[in-house]
Amino acid sequence: MKQRMVLLAVSTLLIFFAVICAYTIVNSTHKNTITFIYSNKVNYEPMIIATEKRYFEDEHLDIKVSTVVGGIQAAEAIATGSADAAAMGDAPAIMLMSKNIPVKIVARYGGGDTIHRLIALRSITSPEALSGKRIGLQLGSSTHGGFMLWASANNLDMAKVDLVALNPLDIPDALNTGQIDAMAGSEPWPTNAETLCRDKVYELADFSGLGNTFPHMLVVTERLIGKNPQAVESLIRAIQRSVDYIKNNPDGTAEITAKYIGLPKKIQKRCTNRLSWEIGWEEQDLQSMHITAGFLKDFGKIKKVPDFHNFIDC
């Protein structure tokens, strides 16, 4: 009888320790699990590189990656709670903050004032000639904010411009078939439009020289920071490795990113060079955010300019 009781006690202890070990393993395995959203576009090359070269796994992150068409969809995923972290441009991030969504900017990873380009029919020879014309772009995007800034700098009356909300994937065909007269976007959308439309179009302008570097950033939920700050640090380290790779391996970068973005390698390399790649946060980034936010407010896209200091954790 005693022997049975001893065996029962030992068995119970073994089961108990097995359950504890299983819980520990599962908890450890899923400790750093995050859902991460970005786009397969030039502006998001560090994320593409990190996924392809398994930098996330090297940092012991269990990443569930989902790709979207643009930063505005990434912002929507954060806002609805379906993502823990996302990469996006300035305008989508500002719209998140203006709604007091509990998020933090944890790093700027890239930017540049030639990110966005305006492609127009050859009959449109000046900014003024866009008056009364239809311009296709993704509403709420970083490009949208950049276009409004460019229009103001060139005295183009937005009331006389017909902005056509389009999925960027549909923009080249819309321009080619005459549904729109011009388009604005970041790569690969302008190049796709030039490739399809050929001699019918040309680059009317980019949005450089306006004092805005159009920072692109990593945005994470406060929930993730509170629950697992180590995962956020690991995410930033993985993206830092990607940025270093882009800067030191232009041919390798073009080889990898061209597969996802769809541009020829030679053009891909040229588009990559339009941006500056650096992890950090500087006063110029904050100034650029204020510039974009001011125009978003003036055009009724946000009700007030957010207090950015409440959202920056770099």
N, C-alpha and C positions, 0 to 999 in steps of 0.2 A: 504493500500500500504506500509506504514511504517512498519507495523507488518510483512508483507511478507519479506521485505528487512532485517529486524532484524533476522527473522527465517533463511533466506538464509545465512546471515553472520554467524550466530551461527552454522548452518550446515556445512558451509565451514571450520570454525575453528575446529569443531569436526573431520571432515575428515582429516584436516591437522595434528592435534595432533595424530589421529589414525595412520596415515602413519609414523609419527616420532616415535611413540611408537613401531610400528611393526619393523621399521628399527633398532631401538635400541635393541629390543629383538633378532632379527636375528643376528645383528652384535655381540652382547654379546655372543649368543649361539655358534657362529662359530669363535669367536676370537682366541681360542686356538686349532683349528682344525689342526692336522698335520698327514701326512702319514708316518708311521714308519715301517721299514723293519728289520726283523731278521730271524734267523733259529731256528728250533726246534731241537737244539743240546745241549750237555752238556755245551759248551762254552757260551751259551746264556740263561742260566737258570734264571738270574734276569728278563729278559724280559718275559719269560714264567710265572714266579711267578706273576709279575706285572699285566699281562693280566688276569690270573686266579683269582687273589684276588681283582681285580678291583681297583688297586692302581692308575691307570691313571684317572679313573673316580673320585676318591677321591680328586685328584688334579685339578678337573674341566677341564680336558683335553678331548677334543673330538678326540679320536685316531682312525685312520683307520689303522689297523694292517694287514700287508701281510707277509707271511712266504716264505722263499726261501731255497734252498738246502744248500747254504754256503755263507760265507762272500763276495766272489767275485761277486755273483749275487746282493747282497745288495749294493756293491760299484757301480755296473753297474746301479742300479736303481737311485742312487744319481746322477751319471754322466749324465744320460739321462733326469733328471728333474722329474722323476716319483715318487720320494720320498723326503721328507723333512729331515728325520733323519733315521739313520740306525746303527745297531751294527755290528762290524766286527773285524777281527784280523789285525795284523800289516801289512802283505803283501798287502791285498786289499786296506787298507788305504794309504799305501805308493804309490801304483799305481795311486790312485786318485790324490794325491798331485803332483806326477811327471808330471801329465797332466795339472797342474794348475787349477783343478776344484775348484771353490770357496767354500771351506768347512772349518770347524773348528772341531778339536777334543775338546770336552767339558768335557770328563772324561774318565779315565780308570776304568773299573768296575771289572776286573778280569785278571788272567794270571797265569802262572806257567810253569816251564821248562819240565814238564812231560805231557803236554797237548797232544802232538802228539806221536803216536806210529807207529813202523814199524813192520808189520807182514809178515813173510816169510815162504815159504815151508821149511820143516825140513832138506832138503838136502842142504840148504843154511846156513852155520854155522858161517860165518864171514862177515864183510863188504866187504872184497876183493872178496868173492864168488858171490857178486851181479854183478860183471863185466860180461857184455854180457847178463844180465838178463832183463826181462821186469817188470817194477815197475808201478803199477797203482796208480794214485792220481789225485786230482783236480788241474789242472794247474792254476797258479795265486793266489792260496790260501795261507793262513798262513802256512799250512803244506808244501807246495811247497818250500817256503823260508826256513823253518826249515830243510827240507830234504837236500837242497843244502848246508846248514851250516854244518849239520852232515856229509855229504859226504866229504866235504873239511877237516873236523877235522879227518876223518878216511882215508884220502889219497885215496879216491875212485874217479877214473877218470870218470867224468860225460860224457865224449865223448864215453865211453864204456858202458854206461847205457842207456837203452831204456825206457824213460819215456812215459807211455801210458796215454793220457788224457781220464779220465773217469768221468761220473757222479757218485758221491759217492754211490748212491743207487744201482749201477750196479757192484761195486767193489767186494763184497763178492762172487757173482756168477762167475765173471771173474776169481777170484782166485781159486774157487772150480773146475771150468771146465778147468783149465790149460791155459787160455788165457793170464794170467800174472803169474809171479813167486813170487811177493811180492806186498804189498800195504802199503801206508802211509796215515795216516789220524788222525783226532781227533774224539773223541767219538760222536756218537755211532758206527762209521764205523769200527774201529778195532775190537770192541767186536762183531759186526755183522759178521765180517769175521771169527773170532775164533769160533763163535757159529755154523756157517754153515759148515766150513771146518774141524772142530774138530781136530783130532790128526794129520792131514796133515800139520798143520801150528803151529807156535809158535811166541812169541814176540822176534824178533831179537834185538830190541833196542827201547828206547825212545830218545828224543832229549835233555836230561838233561845234565848239566855240561858244556854247551857251552857258558855260559855268557849271554844267551838270555832268558828272562822271557816270551816272546811271549805275550805282552799285548793285551788285547781285549778292545775295546773302543767304546764310543758313538761318532758318527760323524754326524754333522748337517750342513745344507747348510747355507752360509752367508745370503742368502735371508730370511731364517726363523729367524735368529738372528736379522736382521735388522727390519723385520716386526713384530716379536712377541717374544722379549727376555724373557718375562714372561713364555711363553710356554716351552722354553728350560729349564728354572729354575725348572718348574713343572715336566718336564720329568726326570731331574736328581734326584729330590726329590723322585719320584716314584721308580726309580731304587735303590736309597739308601735304601728305605724301603724293597725292595726285597732282597738286599744284607744282610741287618740285619736279615731278616727272614731266609735266607739260613744258616747263621752262628749260629743262635739260635734254629733252628727247623730242624735238619737233617732228622728226620722221616717224618715230614710234607712236606719237600722239595722233598724227594724221592717219596712220595705219589702223589704229583702234577706232577712233571716233568716226571715220568715214563709213565704217560698217553700220553704225547706228544712225548717223545723221543723213547719210545718203548722198553726200557730195563727193565728187572726184577728189582724190588725195591732194592734188596740187591746189585746188580751190579751197579744200578743207584747211590746209596749212595757212593759206592767206587769210581765211576767216578767223582762225585761231589767233593770228597776230593782230587782229583788230582790237583785241581785249588785252588788258593788263591783268596778270594773275598773281594774287598775293592774299594770304590769310592775314586778317587784322581788322582794325577799325580806326579811322582817322577823322580829323575835323572836316576834311573835304567830303567825306561820306555823309556826315550829318548835314552839312550845308546843302549837298545835293538832294537829300531827302526833304529838306525844308523847301527847296525850289519846286520839286515835283508836287509836294503836298499843297503848296500855295496855288498852283494851277489846277490841281484836282478840286480844291475848294472853290476857286473862282468859277469853274465850269460845273459846279453842282454835283461832283462825283463823291465828295465827302462833305459832311456838315461842318467839321472843324479840323484844324490841324492838330494831330495828336501831340502829346508831350512825349517826345521820343526818348527822353531820359528814363521814362518808366518802362521802356521796352528793350533797352540795350543792355546786354550782359556780356560784353566782349572783354 
